[in-house]
Amino acid sequence: MNKFWETLQRKQSYSLIHKAVNDLVRKKLIPDYTVKYVKDNIKTDAHNRQKDKVKFISCPLCGITLPSRFLMRQHIKIHGQARDNEPFIADAKPYFY
């Protein structure tokens, strides 16, 4: 693949993942203690991705669809919090594609 197209695809992947992170934070669909970690590692996540298209992964518990396994691992932590008698934000609309 041409270097121009690879760079363009990386930028598109990064912008898609960045938008998903902002939506997850705004709708409180990831735990508060992982927000800084996620924001620091989204660029690495976008660059380490394979050269294929972004694959969307659905959460088996709530059905939310995310463009990265890294984000899904962080989102799953909120379901663990709900089991520990902490309130789960049920009124937030999930981020669907």
C-alpha positions, 0 to 999 in steps of 0.5 A: 500500500502506498505510504500516503494511504497508510497515513490516511488510514491511520489518521482515520482510525485515530479520529474514529477511536478519539471520537469513541473515547470522547463519547464514552467519557461524556456518557460515563460508560467507562470507569472514572479511574481509567479515563486518564489511562485511556486518553493517554493510550488512544494514539498507541492503540490507533498506531498498533492496529493492523492495517485492515479496516477498523473492526467493531466489537460489541459488548456482550452485556449491554450491546454497545459497539466500539471500534477497538478491543482496548476500549472494550476492555476498559468499558467492561470494567464498568460492568464489574463495578455494577456487580460490586453494588456501585450504581451503573449509569442506566440512563446514559444512551449507549454509543452505537454505530 
